[in-house]
Amino acid sequence: MTARYFDMALGDWNSSTSCAGPGLFLLNPEQAPSCSGLGNLLRHSEDQRLYCEGEEIILRLPVALLEEDARFGTVARVSHLIVQHDSPERLVIIAEDALLATLQQDWLGSLQQNARGDLLQRILLNIIYSHERVARVLVDRLQELRMALKTAMGNRELREIVVLNRDLGELVIALRETGLILRDALRATPGDASTYPLLDAALREQRRMEDVVNLVYERYLTVTNAYNGIIQNNAHTVMKVMTVWLALLMMPIAFIMPFHMMTILPLEHWHYLWFGLLAYVFGATLMFAIWARKHGFFAM
């Protein structure tokens, strides 16, 4: 199986059967065992998120992605990317095909304009930025669902809001995990190593992005909790109205039930009693419908 290799001299992507030598290599987990040394790297990274020794550094970092779900629409998914950097001239990235395609098209589209020593920093920064980009897309989607709930309180919108709130929480956790890994990597890297300033810059940017994502998440939780409180208050008001309405309907029911027990009732001789009871029921219903419309119950 061949790996995707970026030729810095030609400025283009090629296929390579070997992962040895300098350059940038992109592989999926199925291709890694076919390259010498990468099979052990893959097994090692599954058990350990960080490995540092001298100039070599191996990181297993969470990356945020967007995907379309048939049931819940736009949702977030956290994948993992393995980075091996043993010299300024060589970088190996192992990830799923969907993430590699994104790397190849978007993240690394202008590699010919960058020095090789910037590859590690470029990858780390884009991993960090992926969480912020996905968080903003989810917040925009959540705002659309909140606006939809103002006109139609449907179960579909509520389910999607629950899923997106969960995804936002997972993004915050994944970004904090990235910060912990980078902090441990910085501590394990010698101060005179070439990767030390790159890791230090990435960690500072991670802290800034974590503050941004936390602010977005906390702000949205505040708005969502306030909106949920409004929904609950409206639901309580509706229940109060329904309770009074049912209590009023109990009066004609109290007249109707004795007819089945052959009980003599007042006004029994009046031929229009049934019409009066029906008029009472429909009148009470119409009265509450007008009141509910006036107070905006049908516009929730």
KOLKOLGU-284244 format. One record per residue: x, y, z of N, C-alpha, C in turn. Coordinates in steps of 0.1 Angstrom, whole numbers, plus 2048, in hexadecimal, padded with zeros to 3 digits. Each point is the difference from the previous one (the first is absolute). Layout:
# residues N
((X Y Z) (X Y Z) (X Y Z))
...
This chain:
# residues 300
((808 7F4 800) (7F8 80C 800) (809 80D 800))
((7FC 80A 7F8) (808 80C 7FF) (7FB 80B 809))
((809 808 804) (7FD 80C 808) (800 80C 7F7))
((7F9 80A 805) (800 80D 7F9) (80D 808 804))
((807 805 7F7) (80D 806 803) (800 80E 7F9))
((804 80A 808) (801 80E 7FA) (80E 802 7FC))
((802 802 7F3) (80E 803 7FB) (802 80F 801))
((809 805 809) (802 80E 802) (806 806 7F4))
((809 7F8 7F9) (806 806 7F4) (7F6 803 7F5))
((7F7 7F6 7FD) (7F6 802 7F6) (7F4 808 805))
((7FE 800 80D) (7F4 807 805) (7F3 7F9 7FD))
((800 7F3 800) (7F4 7F8 7FC) (800 7F3 808))
((7F4 7FA 800) (7FF 7F3 807) (803 7F4 7F7))
((807 7F6 805) (803 7F4 7F9) (7FD 7F4 809))
((801 7F4 7FA) (7FF 7F4 807) (80E 7FA 803))
((801 7FA 80C) (80D 7FB 804) (7FE 7F3 807))
((808 7F6 7FD) (7FF 7F3 806) (809 7FF 80C))
((808 80A 803) (809 800 80C) (7FD 80D 807))
((801 7FF 80E) (7FE 80B 808) (80D 805 806))
((80B 7FA 7FB) (80E 804 805) (804 80D 7F9))
((809 807 806) (806 80C 7FA) (7F8 80C 803))
((805 80C 7FC) (7F9 80C 804) (7F3 802 7F7))
((7F8 809 806) (7F3 803 7F9) (7F4 7FF 809))
((7F5 803 7FA) (7F3 7FF 807) (7F8 7F4 7FA))
((7FC 7F7 809) (7F9 7F4 7FD) (7F2 800 806))
((7F6 7FC 7F9) (7F2 7FF 805) (7FC 7F1 7FE))
((7FC 7FA 80B) (7FC 7F2 7FF) (7F3 7FE 808))
((7F8 7F6 7FD) (7F5 7FC 808) (804 7F4 809))
((7F9 7FC 80A) (805 7F5 809) (802 7F3 7F9))
((7F9 7FD 7F4) (802 7F4 7F9) (80D 800 7F9))
((805 80C 7FC) (80D 801 7F8) (80C 800 809))
((7FE 804 80D) (80B 801 809) (808 7F3 802))
((7FA 7F4 802) (808 7F4 802) (809 7FD 7F4))
((7FD 804 7F4) (808 7FD 7F4) (80D 808 800))
((801 80B 807) (80C 808 800) (808 7FC 80D))
((80D 7FF 7FD) (809 7FB 80B) (800 80A 80C))
((7FE 7FA 80C) (800 808 80C) (7F3 806 804))
((7F7 802 7F6) (7F3 807 803) (7F6 7F7 807))
((801 7F2 7FE) (7F7 7F7 806) (802 801 80F))
((80C 800 805) (803 802 80E) (7FB 80E 805))
((802 80A 7F7) (7FB 80D 804) (7F1 800 802))
((7F9 7FA 7F8) (7F1 800 801) (7FC 7F9 80D))
((806 7F4 803) (7FD 7F9 80C) (804 808 80C))
((80B 807 800) (805 807 80B) (7F6 80C 803))
((7FC 807 7F5) (7F7 80C 802) (7F2 7FC 805))
((7FC 7F4 7FE) (7F3 7FC 805) (800 7FF 80F))
((80C 7FC 806) (801 7FF 80F) (805 80D 806))
((807 808 7F9) (806 80C 806) (7FE 80C 7F6))
((7FC 80B 806) (7FD 80C 7F7) (80C 808 7FD))
((80B 7FD 807) (80C 809 7FE) (80D 7F7 802))
((809 803 7F7) (80E 7FA 801) (80A 80A 7FC))
((80A 803 809) (80A 809 7FD) (80E 7FA 804))
((809 801 7F6) (80E 7FB 803) (809 808 7F7))
((808 809 805) (809 807 7F7) (7F8 809 7F7))
((803 7FF 7F3) (7F9 808 7F6) (7F3 7F9 7FB))
((7FE 7F4 804) (7F4 7F9 7FB) (7F4 803 80A))
((7F5 802 7FA) (7F4 803 807) (7F4 7F9 7F9))
((7F8 7F9 808) (7F4 7F9 7FA) (7F4 805 808))
((7F6 805 7FA) (7F4 806 806) (7F4 7F9 7FA))
((7F6 7FD 809) (7F3 7FC 7FC) (7F6 80A 805))
((7FB 808 7F6) (7F8 80C 804) (7F2 7FF 7FA))
((7F6 804 808) (7F2 801 7FB) (7FE 80B 7F6))
((7F8 7FD 7F5) (7FD 80A 7F6) (7F1 800 7FE))
((7FA 80C 7FF) (7F2 802 7FF) (7FC 800 7F1))
((7F6 7F9 7FD) (7FA 7FF 7F2) (7F1 802 800))
((7FB 804 7F5) (7F2 802 7FE) (7FB 7F5 7F6))
((7F4 7FA 803) (7FA 7F7 7F7) (7F1 801 800))
((7FA 7FB 7F6) (7F1 801 7FF) (7FA 7F3 804))
((7F7 800 80A) (7F9 7F5 805) (7F2 800 7FB))
((7FB 7F4 7FB) (7F3 7FF 7FA) (7F5 804 80A))
((802 7FE 80D) (7F6 802 80A) (801 80E 807))
((80D 804 802) (802 80C 808) (806 80C 7F8))
((802 7FE 7F3) (806 80B 7F8) (80F 801 802))
((804 80D 801) (80F 803 802) (804 7FD 80E))
((80A 7F7 802) (805 7FC 80D) (80F 800 800))
((806 801 80B) (80E 800 802) (805 7F2 803))
((80C 7FD 7FC) (806 7F3 803) (80F 802 803))
((805 7FA 80A) (80E 801 804) (808 7F4 7FB))
((809 802 7F7) (809 7F6 7FC) (80E 802 806))
((809 7F7 7FD) (80E 801 805) (80A 800 7F5))
((80A 808 802) (80B 801 7F6) (80D 7FD 807))
((809 7F8 7FA) (80D 7FC 806) (80A 807 7F8))
((809 807 807) (80B 808 7F9) (80D 7FB 805))
((809 7FC 7F7) (80E 7FC 804) (809 80B 7F9))
((809 806 809) (809 80A 7FB) (80E 7FC 806))
((809 7FB 7F8) (80D 7FD 805) (80B 809 7FB))
((7FD 808 7F7) (80A 80A 7FB) (7F9 80B 7F9))
((806 80C 7FE) (7F9 80B 7F9) (7FD 7FC 7F2))
((806 7F6 7FA) (7FE 7FC 7F2) (7F5 7F6 7FE))
((7FB 7FA 80B) (7F7 7F4 7FF) (7F4 802 809))
((7F4 7FD 7FB) (7F4 800 808) (7F7 7F5 7FA))
((7FB 7F8 809) (7F6 7F5 7FC) (7F3 802 807))
((7F5 800 7F9) (7F3 802 806) (7F7 7F3 7FC))
((7FA 7FB 80B) (7F8 7F4 7FE) (7F2 804 805))
((7F6 7FF 7F7) (7F2 803 804) (7F7 7F9 7F6))
((7F3 801 803) (7F6 7FA 7F7) (7FF 808 7F3))
((7FB 7F9 7F5) (800 806 7F3) (7F9 80D 7FF))
((7F5 802 807) (7F8 80C 7FF) (809 80C 806))
((807 7FD 80A) (809 80B 806) (80C 803 7F7))
((805 7F5 7FA) (80C 802 7F7) (7FC 808 7F4))
((7F4 7FE 7FB) (7FB 808 7F5) (7FF 80F 803))
((7FB 802 80C) (7FF 80E 805) (80E 806 801))
((809 7F9 806) (80E 804 801) (806 804 7F3))
((7FE 7F7 7F6) (806 801 7F3) (7FA 80C 7F9))
((7F4 802 801) (7F9 80B 7F8) (801 80D 807))
((7FD 801 80D) (7FF 80D 806) (80C 804 809))
((803 7F7 80A) (80A 804 809) (80E 801 7FA))
((804 7F7 7F7) (80D 800 7FA) (800 804 7F1))
((7F6 808 7FC) (7FF 804 7F2) (80B 809 7FB))
((807 807 809) (80A 809 7FC) (80E 7FD 806))
((803 7F3 800) (80C 7FC 806) (80C 805 7F8))
((7FF 802 7F3) (80C 804 7F8) (804 80E 805))
((7F8 807 807) (803 80E 805) (806 7FF 80E))
((801 7F5 806) (805 7FF 80E) (80D 7F8 800))
((807 803 80A) (80D 7F8 802) (7FC 7F3 807))
((809 7F6 7FE) (7FD 7F3 806) (7FF 801 80F))
((808 808 806) (800 801 80F) (7F2 805 806))
((7F8 806 7F7) (7F3 805 805) (7F5 7F5 7FF))
((803 7F5 7FB) (7F5 7F6 7FE) (7FA 7FC 80D))
((808 7FD 80A) (7FB 7FB 80D) (7F7 80B 806))
((805 80D 800) (7F8 80A 806) (7F3 803 7F8))
((801 7FE 7F3) (7F4 802 7F8) (7F5 7F6 803))
((804 7F3 802) (7F7 7F5 803) (7FA 803 80E))
((809 803 80A) (7FB 802 80D) (7F6 80C 801))
((802 80A 7F9) (7F7 80C 801) (7F3 7FD 7F9))
((800 7F8 7F5) (7F4 7FD 7F9) (7F8 7F6 808))
((806 7F7 808) (7F9 7F7 809) (7F9 808 80A))
((807 80A 806) (7FA 809 80A) (7F4 808 7FA))
((802 806 7F4) (7F6 808 7FA) (7F4 7F8 7FC))
((801 7F3 7FE) (7F5 7F8 7FB) (7F5 800 80B))
((803 800 80C) (7F6 800 80B) (7F8 80D 800))
((807 80C 7FE) (7F9 80D 800) (7F7 801 7F4))
((805 7FB 7F4) (7F8 801 7F4) (7F3 7F8 801))
((801 7F4 805) (7F5 7F7 802) (7F6 806 80A))
((806 805 80B) (7F7 806 80B) (7F8 80C 7FA))
((805 808 7F8) (7F9 80B 7FA) (7F5 7FB 7F7))
((803 7F6 7F8) (7F5 7FA 7F7) (7F5 7FB 808))
((803 7F8 80B) (7F6 7FB 809) (7F7 80A 806))
((807 80B 805) (7F8 80B 806) (7F7 806 7F6))
((804 802 7F3) (7F7 806 7F6) (7F4 7F7 7FE))
((803 7F3 800) (7F5 7F6 7FE) (7F7 800 80C))
((805 801 80C) (7F8 801 80C) (7F7 80C 800))
((805 80B 7FB) (7F8 80C 7FF) (7F4 7FF 7F6))
((803 7F9 7F5) (7F5 7FD 7F6) (7F5 7F7 807))
((804 7F6 807) (7F6 7F8 807) (7F8 807 80A))
((807 809 807) (7F9 808 80A) (7F5 809 7FA))
((804 806 7F4) (7F6 808 7F9) (7F5 7F8 7FB))
((803 7F3 7FC) (7F5 7F7 7FB) (7F7 7FC 80B))
((805 7FF 80C) (7F7 7FD 80C) (7F6 80B 803))
((803 80C 7FC) (7F7 80B 803) (7F3 7FF 7F8))
((800 7F9 7F5) (7F4 7FE 7F8) (7FA 7F2 800))
((809 7F6 803) (7FB 7F3 801) (808 7F8 80A))
((7FA 7FD 80C) (806 7F9 80A) (800 7F1 7FD))
((809 7FC 7F7) (800 7F2 7FB) (80B 7F8 808))
((7FD 7F3 801) (80A 7F7 806) (80D 7FF 7F8))
((7FF 801 7F3) (80C 7FF 7F8) (80A 80B 803))
((7FB 80C 802) (809 80B 803) (806 7FF 80E))
((7F8 7FB 809) (805 7FE 80E) (80B 7F5 800))
((7FE 7F5 7F9) (80A 7F6 7FF) (80D 805 7FA))
((7FF 807 7F6) (80C 806 7F9) (807 809 80A))
((7F9 808 807) (806 809 80A) (808 7F8 80B))
((7FA 7F5 805) (807 7F8 80A) (80C 7FA 7FA))
((800 7FB 7F3) (80C 7FA 7FA) (80B 80B 7FE))
((7FC 80C 7FB) (80A 80A 7FE) (806 806 80D))
((7F8 800 80A) (805 804 80E) (80B 7F6 804))
((7FD 7F3 7FE) (809 7F6 804) (80D 801 7F8))
((7FF 803 7F3) (80B 801 7F7) (809 80C 805))
((7FA 80B 804) (808 80B 804) (807 7FD 80D))
((7FA 7F9 809) (807 7FB 80C) (80C 7F7 7FD))
((7FE 7F7 7F6) (80B 7F7 7FC) (80C 808 7FA))
((7FC 80B 7F8) (80B 808 7FA) (808 807 80B))
((7FA 805 80A) (807 806 80B) (80A 7F6 807))
((7FB 7F4 802) (808 7F5 807) (80C 7FD 7F7))
((7FD 7FE 7F3) (80B 7FC 7F6) (80A 80B 800))
((7FC 80D 800) (80A 80B 7FF) (809 800 80D))
((7F9 7FE 80B) (808 7FF 80D) (80A 7F4 800))
((7FB 7F5 7FA) (809 7F5 7FF) (80C 803 7F7))
((7FE 807 7F5) (80B 805 7F8) (80A 808 808))
((7FB 809 808) (809 809 808) (808 7F8 80A))
((7FA 7F6 806) (807 7F7 809) (80C 7F9 7F9))
((7FD 7FA 7F4) (80A 7F9 7F9) (80B 80A 7FC))
((7FD 80B 7FB) (80A 80A 7FC) (809 804 80C))
((7F9 802 80B) (808 804 80C) (809 7F6 805))
((7FC 7F3 7FF) (809 7F5 804) (80B 7FF 7F6))
((7FD 802 7F3) (80A 7FF 7F6) (80B 80B 802))
((7FB 80C 803) (80A 80B 803) (809 7FD 80C))
((7FA 7FA 80A) (808 7FD 80C) (80A 7F5 7FC))
((7FD 7F7 7F8) (809 7F4 7FC) (80A 804 7F6))
((7FF 80B 7F9) (809 804 7F5) (80B 809 806))
((80C 7FD 7FD) (80C 809 804) (7FE 80E 7FB))
((805 809 808) (7FE 80E 7FC) (808 804 7F3))
((80A 7F9 7FD) (808 803 7F4) (7FC 7F8 7F4))
((7F5 7F8 801) (7FB 7F9 7F5) (7F9 809 7F6))
((801 7FC 7F3) (7F9 809 7F6) (7F1 800 801))
((7FA 7F6 806) (7F2 7FF 802) (7FB 808 80C))
((809 804 809) (7FB 807 80C) (7F9 80D 7FD))
((805 809 7F8) (7F9 80D 7FD) (7F3 7FD 7F9))
((7FF 7F6 7F7) (7F4 7FC 7F9) (7F5 7FC 80A))
((804 7F7 809) (7F6 7FB 80A) (7FC 80B 809))
((809 809 804) (7FD 80B 809) (7F6 80A 7F9))
((802 803 7F3) (7F6 808 7F9) (7F3 7FA 7FE))
((800 7F3 7FE) (7F3 7F8 7FE) (7F9 800 80D))
((807 7FE 80B) (7F9 800 80D) (7FA 80D 804))
((807 80B 7FD) (7FA 80D 802) (7F3 803 7F8))
((801 7FB 7F3) (7F4 802 7F8) (7F5 7F7 804))
((803 7F4 806) (7F6 7F7 805) (7F9 806 80C))
((807 807 808) (7FA 806 80C) (7F7 80B 7FB))
((804 808 7F6) (7F7 80B 7FB) (7F4 7FA 7FA))
((801 7F5 7F8) (7F4 7FA 7F9) (7F7 7FA 80B))
((806 7FA 80A) (7F8 7FA 80B) (7F7 80B 807))
((806 80C 802) (7F8 80B 806) (7F5 804 7F7))
((803 800 7F3) (7F6 804 7F6) (7F4 7F6 800))
((804 7F3 7FF) (7F6 7F6 7FF) (7F8 7FF 80D))
((806 802 80B) (7F9 800 80D) (7F7 80B 801))
((804 80C 7FB) (7F7 80C 800) (7F4 7FE 7F8))
((802 7FA 7F4) (7F5 7FD 7F7) (7F6 7F6 806))
((806 7F6 806) (7F8 7F5 806) (7F8 805 80C))
((807 808 809) (7F9 805 80C) (7F5 80A 7FC))
((803 809 7F6) (7F7 809 7FC) (7F3 7F9 7FA))
((803 7F6 7F8) (7F4 7F9 7FA) (7F8 7F9 80B))
((807 7FA 80A) (7F9 7F9 80A) (7F7 80A 808))
((805 80C 802) (7F8 80A 807) (7F3 803 7F9))
((802 802 7F3) (7F4 803 7F7) (7F7 7F5 800))
((805 7F4 7FE) (7F8 7F4 7FF) (7F8 7FD 80D))
((807 802 80C) (7F9 7FE 80C) (7F5 80A 802))
((803 80C 7FC) (7F5 80A 801) (7F4 7FD 7F7))
((803 7FB 7F4) (7F6 7FC 7F7) (7F8 7F4 806))
((807 7F6 805) (7F9 7F5 806) (7F7 804 80C))
((805 80A 808) (7F7 805 80A) (7F3 806 7FB))
((801 807 7F5) (7F4 806 7FA) (7F7 7F5 7FB))
((805 7F6 7FA) (7F8 7F5 7FB) (7F9 7F9 80C))
((807 7FE 80B) (7FA 7FA 80C) (7F6 808 806))
((802 80D 801) (7F6 809 805) (7F3 800 7F7))
((802 800 7F3) (7F4 800 7F7) (7F9 7F2 802))
((808 7F6 802) (7F9 7F2 802) (7F8 800 80D))
((806 806 80A) (7F8 801 80D) (7F4 808 7FE))
((800 80B 7F9) (7F4 808 7FE) (7F6 7F8 7F8))
((804 7F9 7F6) (7F7 7F8 7F8) (7F9 7F5 809))
((808 7FA 809) (7FB 7F6 808) (7F5 806 80A))
((803 80C 805) (7F6 806 809) (7F3 803 7F8))
((801 805 7F4) (7F4 803 7F8) (7F9 7F3 7FE))
((807 7F5 7FC) (7F9 7F4 7FD) (7FA 7FA 80C))
((806 802 80C) (7FA 7FB 80D) (7F2 807 802))
((800 80D 7FF) (7F4 808 802) (7F5 7FC 7F5))
((805 7FE 7F4) (7F6 7FC 7F5) (7FA 7F2 803))
((808 7F7 805) (7FB 7F3 803) (7F7 800 80C))
((803 809 80A) (7F7 802 80B) (7F2 805 7FC))
((800 809 7F7) (7F3 805 7FB) (7F9 7F6 7F8))
((807 7F7 7F9) (7F9 7F5 7F8) (7FB 7F5 809))
((805 800 80D) (7FB 7F6 809) (7F1 802 804))
((7FC 80D 7FF) (7F2 803 803) (7F6 7FA 7F7))
((801 801 7F3) (7F7 7F8 7F7) (801 7F1 801))
((80D 7FC 803) (801 7F1 802) (7F9 7FC 80C))
((7FF 808 80B) (7F9 7FD 80C) (7F1 7FF 7FD))
((7FB 807 7F6) (7F2 7FF 7FC) (7FE 7F4 7F7))
((809 7FD 7F8) (7FF 7F5 7F6) (800 7F2 807))
((809 7FE 809) (802 7F3 806) (7F4 7FA 806))
((7F8 808 808) (7F4 7FA 806) (7F6 7FB 7F6))
((800 805 7F4) (7F6 7FB 7F6) (802 7F1 7FE))
((80D 7FB 802) (802 7F2 7FE) (7FC 7F8 80C))
((7FD 806 80B) (7FC 7F9 80C) (7F1 802 803))
((7F9 806 7F6) (7F1 801 801) (7FD 809 80C))
((808 80A 802) (7FD 809 80C) (7F8 80C 7FB))
((7F6 804 809) (7F8 80B 7FC) (808 80D 803))
((801 809 7F5) (808 80C 801) (7F7 80C 7FE))
((804 80B 806) (7F9 80D 7FD) (801 803 7F1))
((7F6 807 7FB) (7FF 804 7F2) (800 7F3 7F7))
((7FD 7F5 805) (800 7F4 7F8) (7F5 801 7F5))
((7F5 807 804) (7F5 801 7F6) (802 80A 7F5))
((80B 808 802) (803 80A 7F6) (806 7F9 7F3))
((7FA 801 7F5) (804 7F9 7F4) (80E 805 7FA))
((803 80D 804) (80C 806 7FA) (80C 7FF 80A))
((7FF 7F7 80A) (80B 7FE 809) (80D 7FC 7FA))
((7FF 7F6 7F6) (80D 7FC 7FA) (806 80B 7F7))
((7F7 808 7FA) (806 80B 7F8) (806 80A 809))
((7FB 802 80B) (806 809 80A) (80D 7FC 805))
((801 7F2 803) (80D 7FB 804) (80B 801 7F5))
((7FC 7FD 7F4) (809 801 7F4) (805 80E 7FE))
((7F6 80A 801) (803 80E 7FF) (80A 804 80B))
((7FE 7FB 80C) (809 803 80B) (80E 7FC 7FD))
((801 7F3 7FB) (80E 7FB 7FD) (807 808 7F5))
((7F9 802 7F5) (806 807 7F5) (803 80F 804))
((7F7 805 808) (802 80E 804) (80D 801 809))
((801 7F7 80A) (80C 800 808) (80D 7FE 7F8))
((7FF 7F7 7F6) (80C 7FE 7F8) (803 80C 7F7))
((7F6 806 7FB) (803 80C 7F8) (805 80C 808))
((7FB 801 80C) (805 80A 809) (80F 7FF 803))
((804 7F3 803) (80E 7FE 803) (808 801 7F4))
((7FB 7FC 7F4) (808 802 7F4) (803 80E 7FD))
((7F6 809 802) (802 80E 7FD) (80A 806 80A))
((7FE 7FC 80D) (80A 804 80A) (80E 7FC 7FD))
((802 7F3 7FC) (80D 7FB 7FD) (806 807 7F4))
((7F8 803 7F6) (805 807 7F4) (804 80E 804))
((7F9 806 808) (803 80E 805) (80D 800 807))
((803 7F6 808) (80C 7FF 808) (80C 7F9 7F8))
((7FE 7FD 7F4) (80B 7FB 7F7) (803 7F1 802))
((7F7 7F8 805) (803 7F2 802) (802 7F9 7F2))
((7F9 804 7F6) (801 7F9 7F3) (80C 805 7F8))
((807 80A 805) (80C 805 7F9) (80D 7FB 806))
((7FF 7F7 80A) (80C 7FB 806) (808 7F7 7F7))
